[in-house]
Amino acid sequence: MAASPLWKIFNSSGEYVASCKHAEDAAAIVGNYAGGEIRAGHSKTLTVWREGLEAAGTATESYDTVARVCNERLEAILAKSSNGIRSTV
């Protein structure tokens, strides 16, 4: 059985709307939701992108930028988790 997609997309009300295996695909979806979020799981502590609130721009401007930011933030979350600062799993 295939693994569950990592990237979860939520609308501005916090309602789960989709999941994707690739951050670029998640960016394409969240770009349609003003105030939407991409998380690396279902927990709000795993939020890696907030559409319309990011200094890097919006998802509709660059899916690649969103993917880079999401992956960088996920790496930071995992690094903190492995150092015992915060458990995200």
matplotlib code that plots the C-alpha trace (Angstrom):
import matplotlib.pyplot as plt

x = [0.0, 1.3, 2.2, -0.2, 0.7, 2.7, 1.4, -2.1, -4.1, -6.6, -8.9, -9.1, -11.6, -9.2, -11.1, -9.0, -9.5, -6.8, -3.4, -0.5, 2.7, 4.5, 4.8, 4.4, 1.0, 0.0, 1.0, -1.2, -4.2, -3.6, -3.3, -7.1, -7.7, -7.1, -5.8, -5.3, -2.5, -0.1, 0.9, 3.3, 0.6, -2.7, -1.4, -1.4, 2.1, 3.2, 2.1, 4.7, 2.9, 0.1, -1.3, -1.4, 0.7, 4.2, 7.0, 8.0, 4.8, 1.8, 1.4, 0.1, 3.3, 5.6, 4.8, 8.6, 9.1, 6.3, 7.8, 11.2, 9.8, 7.7, 10.7, 13.0, 10.4, 9.8, 13.6, 13.7, 10.8, 12.4, 15.8, 14.1, 12.3, 15.5, 17.2, 14.5, 13.1, 9.7, 8.1, 6.1, 5.2]
y = [0.0, 3.5, 6.0, 8.8, 12.1, 14.4, 17.8, 18.6, 21.6, 23.5, 26.4, 29.6, 28.0, 25.3, 22.7, 19.9, 20.1, 18.0, 16.2, 15.9, 14.0, 17.1, 20.5, 22.1, 20.4, 21.6, 25.2, 25.0, 24.0, 26.4, 29.3, 29.0, 29.6, 33.0, 32.4, 28.7, 26.7, 23.9, 21.6, 18.7, 16.6, 17.4, 19.2, 23.0, 22.9, 21.5, 24.6, 25.4, 27.9, 30.5, 31.8, 35.6, 36.0, 35.1, 37.5, 35.1, 36.0, 33.9, 30.5, 31.8, 33.8, 30.8, 27.2, 26.5, 29.2, 27.7, 24.2, 25.5, 27.3, 24.3, 22.0, 24.3, 24.8, 21.0, 20.4, 23.0, 21.3, 17.9, 19.2, 20.7, 17.4, 15.3, 17.7, 17.0, 20.6, 19.6, 16.4, 16.7, 13.1]
z = [0.0, -0.9, 1.8, 2.6, 0.9, 3.1, 2.2, 3.6, 2.3, 4.5, 3.6, 5.6, 8.0, 8.9, 6.9, 5.3, 1.5, -0.1, 0.2, -2.3, -2.6, -4.0, -2.5, -6.0, -6.4, -2.9, -3.9, -7.0, -4.8, -1.9, -4.4, -4.9, -1.2, 0.2, 3.7, 3.1, 4.6, 3.7, 6.5, 6.6, 8.2, 9.9, 13.0, 13.0, 14.5, 11.1, 9.1, 6.5, 4.3, 4.9, 1.6, 1.5, 4.6, 3.4, 2.6, -0.2, -2.1, -3.1, -4.5, -7.7, -8.2, -8.0, -7.1, -6.9, -4.3, -2.2, -2.5, -1.5, 1.6, 2.6, 2.3, 4.2, 7.0, 7.2, 7.5, 10.4, 12.2, 11.8, 13.0, 16.1, 16.7, 16.4, 18.9, 21.5, 21.3, 20.0, 18.9, 15.7, 15.1]

ax = plt.figure().add_subplot(projection="3d")
ax.plot(x, y, z, "-o")
ax.set_aspect("equal")
plt.show()
